[in-house]
């Protein structure tokens, strides 16, 4: 009985300890589970799972620096830091530089929590508002009364902005900047007057979409003269503001003629070939079959030369085929102007001014460009070239061609060409240095030569393919 009691007590204690759960502090080095020594006799396993670590993903915005470049700043009076509000205040002649942005103003407040910069005016000792903000980014300069700019989104809100785009000066009561290339304005005025605050005249509109260097699109626009609104208004308007030339169509103008019917004039295409030269091809068309072509080109090279060429041709038909007054006439006109910059080569000069063509061109042409042409009675041209040879002795040479044409008598006088050469005075018996004394040492020689080829003809013979011209030549040589 005692033995049985001992086994009963022992079994009771063993079963009680086997079902007891144990709690302890976490240990970093403990294993994920604690298996029992004898799984066969243990009724269940006690497992303590390791606590999971919270995984925090670093966003891309935190990996990148808050500012893409450093903000440089300075002010005359003071710089105030407010760590609680995260503000930096610059007062009196404040300046901020960030990337390609320059901002100068009386007061500038940088909110580096909102990524914003505020700039405005300050009052001087007399109470006058001074130091208007000047905001510059690239080639665009804006002078408002105040500006709030976000240097992360590039958006801005501007009050009373003033800016220049080409020949236009723009002032707007409120300007909202969406990005680097689009502005929306409210209460804007456009003028070419020098005084934007008090212009003699301007165009006023309430809605504007402005793309710097490209275009301006406006809503209802009124013209104001001396601050008095006029009845002149447009429902909308488009102003191209490109600094570079662009190729494009040239819209023709409509005209009516009693002799050649309806017409479209001065229509064509403009070719912006390069920054140095361009080309415009224009044409006219009349309902009776007449037509005209014009080629206009301007060329220039800085510190070298400047010029333009105009070639005009018209095929004019009068009346209709089969009628006794029917006629067909071809007329033309060539204009060339060229000038050379004296700085390019001081020892060489070239210039041209040519106006050559049919004597009846300005009288018969009905193009609107040639309205004042019938008053021209003389066509003249001149082309000249001169060069100085810096030798010993110095030699000067000039070559010229002239043309004179009377549109009434149709007589043409030309010189093709005129050559003139001169050599400086030579003292063959004088010493190279020292005073020339005596008759023999003062003997000198100077040489000049001039030659001309003159032509006199008429307009009909000059324009004909079988031109028969009797030239007249003259030459002279002189020794001194």
TITIFI-117365 format. One line per field, with one value per residue (C-alpha): residue number from 1; residue in three letters; chain; x negated, y negated, z. Coordinates in steps of 0.02 Angstrom, whole numbers, always signed. Example, Ala and Ser with C-alpha at 12.3 -4.5 7.8 and 13.67 -1.06 7.14 Angstrom:
num <- c(1;2) $
residu <- c(ALA;SER) $
chaine <- c(A;A) $
x <- c(-615;-684) $
y <- c(+225;+53) $
z <- c(+390;+357) $
# end
This chain:
num <- c(1;2;3;4;5;6;7;8;9;10;11;12;13;14;15;16;17;18;19;20;21;22;23;24;25;26;27;28;29;30;31;32;33;34;35;36;37;38;39;40;41;42;43;44;45;46;47;48;49;50;51;52;53;54;55;56;57;58;59;60;61;62;63;64;65;66;67;68;69;70;71;72;73;74;75;76;77;78;79;80;81;82;83;84;85;86;87;88;89;90;91;92;93;94;95;96;97;98;99;100;101;102;103;104;105;106;107;108;109;110;111;112;113;114;115;116;117;118;119;120;121;122;123;124;125;126;127;128;129;130;131;132;133;134;135;136;137;138;139;140;141;142;143;144;145;146;147;148;149;150;151;152;153;154;155;156;157;158;159;160;161;162;163;164;165;166;167;168;169;170;171;172;173;174;175;176;177;178;179;180;181;182;183;184;185;186;187;188;189;190;191;192;193;194;195;196;197;198;199;200;201;202;203;204;205;206;207;208;209;210;211;212;213;214;215;216;217;218;219;220;221;222;223;224;225;226;227;228;229;230;231;232;233;234;235;236;237;238;239;240;241;242;243;244;245;246;247;248;249;250;251;252;253;254;255;256;257;258;259;260;261;262;263;264;265;266;267;268;269;270;271;272;273;274;275;276;277;278;279;280;281;282;283;284;285;286;287;288;289;290;291;292;293;294;295;296;297;298;299;300;301;302;303;304;305;306;307;308;309;310;311;312;313;314;315;316;317;318;319;320;321;322;323;324;325;326;327;328;329;330;331;332;333;334;335;336;337;338;339;340;341;342;343;344;345;346;347;348;349;350;351;352;353;354;355;356;357;358;359;360;361;362;363;364;365;366;367;368;369;370;371;372;373;374;375;376;377;378;379;380;381;382;383;384;385;386;387;388;389;390;391;392;393;394;395;396;397;398;399;400;401;402;403;404;405;406;407;408;409;410;411;412;413;414;415;416;417;418;419;420;421;422;423;424;425;426;427;428;429;430;431;432;433;434;435;436;437;438;439;440;441;442;443;444;445;446;447;448;449;450;451;452;453;454;455;456;457;458;459;460;461;462;463;464;465;466;467;468;469;470;471;472;473;474;475;476;477;478;479;480) $
residu <- c(UNK;UNK;UNK;UNK;UNK;UNK;UNK;UNK;UNK;UNK;UNK;UNK;UNK;UNK;UNK;UNK;UNK;UNK;UNK;UNK;UNK;UNK;UNK;UNK;UNK;UNK;UNK;UNK;UNK;UNK;UNK;UNK;UNK;UNK;UNK;UNK;UNK;UNK;UNK;UNK;UNK;UNK;UNK;UNK;UNK;UNK;UNK;UNK;UNK;UNK;UNK;UNK;UNK;UNK;UNK;UNK;UNK;UNK;UNK;UNK;UNK;UNK;UNK;UNK;UNK;UNK;UNK;UNK;UNK;UNK;UNK;UNK;UNK;UNK;UNK;UNK;UNK;UNK;UNK;UNK;UNK;UNK;UNK;UNK;UNK;UNK;UNK;UNK;UNK;UNK;UNK;UNK;UNK;UNK;UNK;UNK;UNK;UNK;UNK;UNK;UNK;UNK;UNK;UNK;UNK;UNK;UNK;UNK;UNK;UNK;UNK;UNK;UNK;UNK;UNK;UNK;UNK;UNK;UNK;UNK;UNK;UNK;UNK;UNK;UNK;UNK;UNK;UNK;UNK;UNK;UNK;UNK;UNK;UNK;UNK;UNK;UNK;UNK;UNK;UNK;UNK;UNK;UNK;UNK;UNK;UNK;UNK;UNK;UNK;UNK;UNK;UNK;UNK;UNK;UNK;UNK;UNK;UNK;UNK;UNK;UNK;UNK;UNK;UNK;UNK;UNK;UNK;UNK;UNK;UNK;UNK;UNK;UNK;UNK;UNK;UNK;UNK;UNK;UNK;UNK;UNK;UNK;UNK;UNK;UNK;UNK;UNK;UNK;UNK;UNK;UNK;UNK;UNK;UNK;UNK;UNK;UNK;UNK;UNK;UNK;UNK;UNK;UNK;UNK;UNK;UNK;UNK;UNK;UNK;UNK;UNK;UNK;UNK;UNK;UNK;UNK;UNK;UNK;UNK;UNK;UNK;UNK;UNK;UNK;UNK;UNK;UNK;UNK;UNK;UNK;UNK;UNK;UNK;UNK;UNK;UNK;UNK;UNK;UNK;UNK;UNK;UNK;UNK;UNK;UNK;UNK;UNK;UNK;UNK;UNK;UNK;UNK;UNK;UNK;UNK;UNK;UNK;UNK;UNK;UNK;UNK;UNK;UNK;UNK;UNK;UNK;UNK;UNK;UNK;UNK;UNK;UNK;UNK;UNK;UNK;UNK;UNK;UNK;UNK;UNK;UNK;UNK;UNK;UNK;UNK;UNK;UNK;UNK;UNK;UNK;UNK;UNK;UNK;UNK;UNK;UNK;UNK;UNK;UNK;UNK;UNK;UNK;UNK;UNK;UNK;UNK;UNK;UNK;UNK;UNK;UNK;UNK;UNK;UNK;UNK;UNK;UNK;UNK;UNK;UNK;UNK;UNK;UNK;UNK;UNK;UNK;UNK;UNK;UNK;UNK;UNK;UNK;UNK;UNK;UNK;UNK;UNK;UNK;UNK;UNK;UNK;UNK;UNK;UNK;UNK;UNK;UNK;UNK;UNK;UNK;UNK;UNK;UNK;UNK;UNK;UNK;UNK;UNK;UNK;UNK;UNK;UNK;UNK;UNK;UNK;UNK;UNK;UNK;UNK;UNK;UNK;UNK;UNK;UNK;UNK;UNK;UNK;UNK;UNK;UNK;UNK;UNK;UNK;UNK;UNK;UNK;UNK;UNK;UNK;UNK;UNK;UNK;UNK;UNK;UNK;UNK;UNK;UNK;UNK;UNK;UNK;UNK;UNK;UNK;UNK;UNK;UNK;UNK;UNK;UNK;UNK;UNK;UNK;UNK;UNK;UNK;UNK;UNK;UNK;UNK;UNK;UNK;UNK;UNK;UNK;UNK;UNK;UNK;UNK;UNK;UNK;UNK;UNK;UNK;UNK;UNK;UNK;UNK;UNK;UNK;UNK;UNK;UNK;UNK;UNK;UNK;UNK;UNK;UNK;UNK;UNK;UNK;UNK;UNK;UNK;UNK;UNK;UNK;UNK;UNK;UNK;UNK;UNK;UNK;UNK;UNK;UNK;UNK;UNK;UNK;UNK;UNK;UNK;UNK;UNK;UNK;UNK;UNK;UNK;UNK) $
chaine <- c(A;A;A;A;A;A;A;A;A;A;A;A;A;A;A;A;A;A;A;A;A;A;A;A;A;A;A;A;A;A;A;A;A;A;A;A;A;A;A;A;A;A;A;A;A;A;A;A;A;A;A;A;A;A;A;A;A;A;A;A;A;A;A;A;A;A;A;A;A;A;A;A;A;A;A;A;A;A;A;A;A;A;A;A;A;A;A;A;A;A;A;A;A;A;A;A;A;A;A;A;A;A;A;A;A;A;A;A;A;A;A;A;A;A;A;A;A;A;A;A;A;A;A;A;A;A;A;A;A;A;A;A;A;A;A;A;A;A;A;A;A;A;A;A;A;A;A;A;A;A;A;A;A;A;A;A;A;A;A;A;A;A;A;A;A;A;A;A;A;A;A;A;A;A;A;A;A;A;A;A;A;A;A;A;A;A;A;A;A;A;A;A;A;A;A;A;A;A;A;A;A;A;A;A;A;A;A;A;A;A;A;A;A;A;A;A;A;A;A;A;A;A;A;A;A;A;A;A;A;A;A;A;A;A;A;A;A;A;A;A;A;A;A;A;A;A;A;A;A;A;A;A;A;A;A;A;A;A;A;A;A;A;A;A;A;A;A;A;A;A;A;A;A;A;A;A;A;A;A;A;A;A;A;A;A;A;A;A;A;A;A;A;A;A;A;A;A;A;A;A;A;A;A;A;A;A;A;A;A;A;A;A;A;A;A;A;A;A;A;A;A;A;A;A;A;A;A;A;A;A;A;A;A;A;A;A;A;A;A;A;A;A;A;A;A;A;A;A;A;A;A;A;A;A;A;A;A;A;A;A;A;A;A;A;A;A;A;A;A;A;A;A;A;A;A;A;A;A;A;A;A;A;A;A;A;A;A;A;A;A;A;A;A;A;A;A;A;A;A;A;A;A;A;A;A;A;A;A;A;A;A;A;A;A;A;A;A;A;A;A;A;A;A;A;A;A;A;A;A;A;A;A;A;A;A;A;A;A;A;A;A;A;A;A;A;A;A;A;A;A;A;A;A;A;A;A;A;A;A;A;A;A;A;A;A;A;A;A;A;A;A;A;A;A;A;A;A;A;A;A) $
x <- c(+0;-141;-228;-67;-44;-221;-189;-23;-104;-252;-138;-31;-184;-255;-92;-74;-249;-227;-76;-154;-201;-359;-381;-547;-626;-671;-848;-919;-1024;-888;-826;-656;-591;-634;-602;-571;-705;-589;-454;-374;-330;-292;-107;-141;-283;-306;-359;-408;-413;-542;-460;-457;-554;-454;-527;-529;-554;-653;-566;-658;-624;-723;-867;-886;-946;-811;-891;-968;-1097;-1150;-1051;-1165;-1097;-1148;-1071;-1131;-1035;-1009;-971;-845;-824;-662;-695;-518;-431;-576;-595;-744;-714;-832;-806;-867;-950;-920;-983;-952;-1035;-973;-1022;-982;-866;-917;-804;-840;-719;-698;-642;-652;-578;-632;-513;-615;-471;-355;-497;-439;-523;-430;-497;-424;-459;-506;-474;-613;-627;-498;-371;-396;-396;-567;-674;-548;-588;-685;-661;-775;-780;-881;-840;-671;-667;-512;-496;-339;-280;-285;-315;-290;-392;-405;-579;-528;-372;-432;-260;-242;-113;-161;-74;-97;-229;-328;-423;-488;-471;-549;-471;-324;-317;-192;-117;+10;+106;+94;-16;-15;-162;-130;-306;-458;-363;-181;-110;+71;+107;+255;+281;+134;+81;-33;-123;-280;-292;-450;-352;-255;-176;-106;-104;-30;+69;+88;+194;+291;+355;+416;+358;+186;+87;-94;-236;-401;-495;-357;-181;-46;+137;+264;+452;+558;+435;+471;+359;+334;+262;+215;+309;+468;+543;+579;+714;+577;+584;+539;+628;+458;+280;+121;-51;-202;-356;-494;-670;-728;-662;-553;-498;-314;-179;-148;+37;+79;+185;+338;+346;+458;+401;+504;+378;+324;+469;+460;+292;+200;+39;-116;-81;-215;-334;-473;-628;-730;-885;-1006;-1052;-1156;-1035;-853;-742;-564;-477;-323;-201;-48;+90;+224;+381;+340;+182;+53;-70;-223;-367;-484;-636;-694;-845;-939;-1111;-1229;-1385;-1434;-1586;-1599;-1459;-1273;-1161;-1000;-947;-776;-734;-562;-482;-307;-215;-73;+71;+187;+363;+398;+325;+412;+451;+358;+294;+221;+39;-85;-232;-376;-454;-585;-685;-844;-897;-1056;-1129;-1292;-1402;-1562;-1614;-1773;-1835;-1843;-1987;-2046;-2147;-2002;-1830;-1681;-1506;-1361;-1197;-1106;-935;-922;-776;-645;-608;-420;-425;-363;-236;-156;-165;-6;-75;-37;-222;-257;-120;-243;-346;-278;-361;-534;-612;-791;-869;-1050;-1178;-1356;-1478;-1650;-1802;-1962;-2119;-2276;-2440;-2552;-2712;-2854;-2798;-2615;-2494;-2308;-2190;-2004;-1881;-1705;-1551;-1406;-1236;-1112;-943;-811;-639;-562;-685;-738;-921;-1051;-1228;-1352;-1536;-1602;-1725;-1825;-2000;-2116;-2289;-2403;-2579;-2646;-2784;-2956;-3125;-3242;-3403;-3368;-3448;-3339;-3365;-3424;-3382;-3359;-3480;-3513;-3422;-3475;-3409;-3239;-3198;-3037;-2919;-2731;-2627;-2436;-2336;-2149;-2046;-1860;-1743;-1580;-1420;-1268;-1114;-926;-812;-745;-919;-986;-844;-851;-950;-1024;-1092;-1196;-1300;-1431;-1555;-1660;-1827;-1944;-2107;-2236;-2409;-2501;-2678;-2724) $
y <- c(+0;-117;-73;-109;-274;-325;-291;-385;-540;-533;-516;-663;-778;-725;-758;-928;-986;-924;-1040;-1198;-1343;-1439;-1626;-1715;-1874;-1878;-1839;-1891;-1735;-1610;-1490;-1498;-1345;-1237;-1051;-935;-810;-666;-700;-533;-567;-753;-783;-950;-1060;-1236;-1358;-1542;-1635;-1771;-1942;-2008;-2167;-2306;-2337;-2522;-2560;-2716;-2814;-2885;-3061;-3029;-2953;-3110;-3274;-3399;-3530;-3494;-3630;-3752;-3909;-4060;-4209;-4375;-4533;-4702;-4721;-4546;-4362;-4290;-4102;-4033;-3849;-3819;-3887;-3835;-4010;-4113;-4300;-4414;-4601;-4750;-4718;-4533;-4415;-4230;-4120;-3943;-3849;-3970;-4077;-4248;-4344;-4517;-4611;-4717;-4568;-4382;-4243;-4063;-3929;-3769;-3666;-3714;-3738;-3916;-4085;-4248;-4417;-4591;-4775;-4869;-5047;-5174;-5311;-5418;-5277;-5247;-5070;-5030;-4885;-4801;-4615;-4568;-4387;-4318;-4144;-4119;-4262;-4302;-4448;-4493;-4646;-4626;-4706;-4537;-4356;-4186;-4049;-3861;-3806;-3622;-3632;-3791;-3869;-4051;-4183;-4361;-4527;-4675;-4591;-4689;-4604;-4633;-4514;-4580;-4750;-4717;-4773;-4679;-4723;-4610;-4632;-4447;-4315;-4129;-4029;-3845;-3796;-3863;-3895;-3939;-4092;-4141;-4326;-4425;-4610;-4628;-4772;-4761;-4911;-4964;-5123;-5143;-5185;-5028;-5105;-5257;-5218;-5333;-5187;-5002;-4849;-4787;-4610;-4511;-4337;-4296;-4139;-4186;-4074;-4172;-4186;-4098;-4169;-4266;-4213;-4336;-4347;-4502;-4646;-4833;-4973;-5113;-5284;-5405;-5295;-5315;-5152;-5156;-5059;-4961;-4784;-4607;-4449;-4362;-4389;-4291;-4373;-4270;-4318;-4210;-4279;-4171;-4172;-4027;-3964;-3979;-4029;-4210;-4244;-4336;-4492;-4513;-4646;-4693;-4765;-4827;-4765;-4598;-4547;-4482;-4441;-4371;-4465;-4445;-4266;-4134;-4053;-4117;-4009;-4041;-3958;-4011;-4153;-4232;-4231;-4197;-4186;-4236;-4172;-4276;-4274;-4359;-4281;-4369;-4289;-4343;-4234;-4362;-4313;-4380;-4305;-4385;-4321;-4421;-4376;-4463;-4410;-4472;-4422;-4517;-4630;-4571;-4625;-4661;-4657;-4607;-4547;-4569;-4491;-4528;-4462;-4491;-4416;-4537;-4503;-4640;-4602;-4426;-4321;-4355;-4538;-4675;-4756;-4593;-4607;-4508;-4594;-4531;-4654;-4631;-4724;-4678;-4763;-4727;-4818;-4767;-4853;-4792;-4830;-4933;-4837;-4673;-4730;-4911;-4890;-4825;-4898;-4838;-4911;-4888;-4977;-4908;-4954;-4883;-4824;-4865;-5051;-5017;-4903;-5028;-5102;-4939;-4841;-4848;-4760;-4850;-4853;-4964;-5093;-5240;-5168;-5279;-5430;-5353;-5427;-5365;-5198;-5202;-5076;-5076;-4940;-4984;-4893;-4970;-4899;-4972;-4876;-4917;-4906;-5028;-5128;-5110;-5064;-5107;-5021;-5049;-4963;-5028;-4999;-5122;-5119;-5259;-5230;-5359;-5278;-5414;-5407;-5227;-5273;-5176;-5236;-5117;-5111;-4932;-4952;-5101;-5056;-5174;-5136;-5259;-5239;-5350;-5475;-5396;-5479;-5361;-5458;-5506;-5412;-5297;-5403;-5580;-5750;-5767;-5904;-5964;-5959;-5783;-5701;-5789;-5715;-5613;-5507;-5475;-5357;-5361;-5260;-5267;-5166;-5171;-5070;-5162;-5090;-5184;-5088;-5082;-4979;-4875;-4828;-4795;-4675;-4586;-4426;-4497;-4649;-4756;-4881;-5000;-5023;-5178;-5160;-5289;-5274;-5392;-5375;-5511;-5529;-5666) $
z <- c(+0;+44;-121;-218;-126;-173;-358;-352;-275;-396;-547;-489;-471;-639;-732;-647;-696;-875;-907;-832;-953;-920;-959;-972;-1046;-1232;-1281;-1449;-1461;-1418;-1551;-1631;-1533;-1381;-1416;-1270;-1223;-1247;-1376;-1347;-1165;-1188;-1228;-1325;-1380;-1312;-1449;-1422;-1590;-1619;-1636;-1816;-1854;-1936;-2110;-2157;-2344;-2377;-2514;-2662;-2603;-2444;-2539;-2645;-2570;-2524;-2638;-2806;-2777;-2643;-2607;-2595;-2501;-2427;-2355;-2290;-2125;-2055;-2083;-1960;-1929;-1856;-1820;-1755;-1910;-2023;-2097;-2153;-2170;-2267;-2250;-2353;-2522;-2503;-2637;-2668;-2800;-2837;-2997;-3141;-3032;-2968;-2849;-2779;-2667;-2512;-2408;-2446;-2339;-2371;-2306;-2319;-2251;-2395;-2520;-2553;-2572;-2543;-2599;-2580;-2560;-2402;-2343;-2325;-2195;-2288;-2298;-2484;-2551;-2622;-2683;-2797;-2825;-2982;-3030;-3166;-3239;-3396;-3515;-3435;-3313;-3211;-3097;-2989;-2827;-2740;-2787;-2708;-2790;-2758;-2806;-2814;-2925;-3016;-2990;-2941;-2899;-2950;-2916;-3036;-3141;-3271;-3410;-3586;-3732;-3892;-3929;-3812;-3631;-3524;-3355;-3269;-3106;-3064;-3145;-3113;-3172;-3208;-3261;-3351;-3513;-3473;-3385;-3356;-3330;-3271;-3302;-3422;-3534;-3687;-3758;-3850;-3745;-3641;-3483;-3439;-3283;-3376;-3563;-3695;-3767;-3733;-3765;-3614;-3589;-3440;-3493;-3563;-3596;-3614;-3676;-3664;-3827;-3926;-3919;-3827;-3839;-3769;-3750;-3779;-3806;-3802;-3861;-3734;-3780;-3641;-3516;-3619;-3687;-3873;-3967;-4056;-3990;-4042;-3982;-3971;-4032;-4062;-4055;-4110;-4009;-4078;-4069;-4214;-4391;-4442;-4611;-4652;-4774;-4823;-4841;-5004;-5014;-5126;-5262;-5408;-5575;-5721;-5850;-5777;-5665;-5488;-5413;-5264;-5230;-5122;-5070;-5054;-4934;-4821;-4798;-4639;-4710;-4574;-4458;-4597;-4744;-4791;-4944;-4982;-5138;-5180;-5323;-5398;-5501;-5603;-5674;-5853;-5849;-5795;-5659;-5568;-5471;-5345;-5253;-5103;-4998;-4857;-4801;-4666;-4573;-4418;-4441;-4623;-4741;-4759;-4912;-4998;-5170;-5253;-5422;-5495;-5653;-5719;-5868;-5903;-6022;-6080;-6142;-6207;-6345;-6512;-6476;-6571;-6411;-6346;-6293;-6191;-6104;-6000;-5878;-5744;-5612;-5519;-5358;-5262;-5114;-5031;-4904;-4823;-4646;-4646;-4494;-4590;-4703;-4698;-4858;-4964;-4994;-5095;-5115;-5234;-5266;-5416;-5486;-5661;-5765;-5893;-5909;-5907;-5755;-5627;-5748;-5802;-5639;-5538;-5385;-5223;-5180;-5331;-5301;-5302;-5445;-5587;-5505;-5534;-5692;-5674;-5631;-5577;-5519;-5459;-5409;-5345;-5278;-5214;-5139;-5064;-5079;-4933;-5031;-5060;-5152;-5106;-5246;-5250;-5370;-5400;-5515;-5543;-5651;-5668;-5749;-5783;-5865;-5911;-5901;-6015;-6160;-6122;-6152;-6053;-6018;-5940;-5898;-5896;-5816;-5755;-5698;-5607;-5536;-5447;-5377;-5240;-5276;-5299;-5270;-5363;-5324;-5144;-4999;-4896;-4741;-4719;-4797;-4985;-5034;-5210;-5374;-5419;-5259;-5274;-5443;-5419;-5520;-5501;-5608;-5638;-5762;-5799;-5922;-5963;-6072;-6108;-6178;-6240;-6293;-6276;-6168;-6313;-6375;-6200;-6160;-6328;-6349;-6511;-6421;-6538;-6439;-6504;-6361;-6338;-6252;-6181;-6086;-6020;-5944;-5853;-5790;-5670) $
# end
